[in-house]
């Protein structure tokens, strides 16, 4: 919807989508590392640090680049995110 309403945001939205792919990969990696019965090691800390840095950067970028566009959308266009639908 944002891309249709604000075509100039398409590159920004694509970059944010790439971040989402990276976050999903990091989450899978963490899940794998933590599913092992051995105590967490340096790899877990590294993955958590990477995830934390990526999310902080992502949210800051998102807020700077698309918050105004999101705020301009009328509530009637809002939908429940798919991850919240049972």
Secondary structure as GFF3:
##gff-version 3
##sequence-region A 1 86
A	DSSP	alpha_helix	2	5	.	.	.	ID=ss1
A	DSSP	three_ten_helix	7	9	.	.	.	ID=ss2
A	DSSP	alpha_helix	10	35	.	.	.	ID=ss3
A	DSSP	alpha_helix	42	72	.	.	.	ID=ss4
A	DSSP	three_ten_helix	75	77	.	.	.	ID=ss5
A	DSSP	three_ten_helix	82	84	.	.	.	ID=ss6
###
